[in-house]
Amino acid sequence: MQVKLEMPEILVIFSLVMYSQSFTFSIIAFCLGLFSRLGTYLIDYGTEAKKAEAINNSAEELGAAFKDVFSGFSKD
């Protein structure tokens, strides 16, 4: 498990600190931190899905190439 302390986490911690001073500002900071982490997660998920799809496609292409090579010998 990776522990990250990036801007979204800092915004959430900041909202906790600011809660006693300004409720509205702390809610805004919390929502910004939450939505930015959600956006980062979705971007990372999309990148990983594209990588997995590319690996799957190249494995299928390699399998088709081997199939064509070996089926070419048996046609004669």
C-alpha positions, 0 to 999 in steps of 0.5 A, spaced: 500 500 500 502 506 497 502 512 502 501 519 498 502 526 501 500 530 495 496 536 494 489 533 495 491 530 502 494 536 504 487 540 502 483 535 507 488 536 512 488 543 511 480 543 512 481 539 518 485 545 521 481 550 518 474 547 521 474 551 527 476 558 524 471 558 518 466 552 516 465 554 509 472 555 507 474 548 510 468 545 507 470 548 500 478 545 501 475 538 503 471 538 497 477 540 493 481 535 496 476 529 495 474 531 488 482 532 486 484 525 489 478 522 485 480 525 478 487 523 479 485 516 481 480 516 475 486 518 470 491 513 473 485 507 472 484 509 465 492 509 464 492 502 467 486 500 463 490 502 456 496 499 458 493 492 459 489 493 453 495 494 449 499 488 452 492 484 451 492 486 443 500 485 442 499 478 445 493 476 441 497 479 435 503 475 437 498 469 437 495 470 431 502 471 428 505 464 431 498 461 428 499 463 421 506 461 421 505 454 424 498 453 419 502 455 413 507 449 414 501 444 414 497 447 408 502 444 403 
